[in-house]
Amino acid sequence: MKNLINNQKAFTLIEMMIVLLVITIILLVALPNVTKHSSSINEKGCLAYVQMLQGQVEAYRLENSAIPDAAKLKEYIGSTNELACPNGNLIAIDASGKVTAKVQSN
């Protein structure tokens, strides 16, 4: 029985430290790249959201023979939040039904 206990294999402290060092190096290389591209990701997400809302405006126009304003569109899509992109840009709908994102100034 004592032989079985002594033959058990485990990670040593050195092996664990090496693994943690490798993970740390990978994170230090990857995180700056992710944060550098976050503005591009937000812009593309906003563009996709505007295109989705444009489709909803067209669907509303086909069903109701009218162009919705922002309040009617929110009601139509079942949203209780203000129409805004994930990056904070507000959504506007003009009289012709074109959906645009207004850039917020800081």
Summary of the structure (lengths in Angstrom):
residues: 106
radius of gyration: 26.3
end to end distance: 71.0
largest distance: 84.6
contacts: 231
relative contact order: 0.11
helix: 60%
strand: 8%
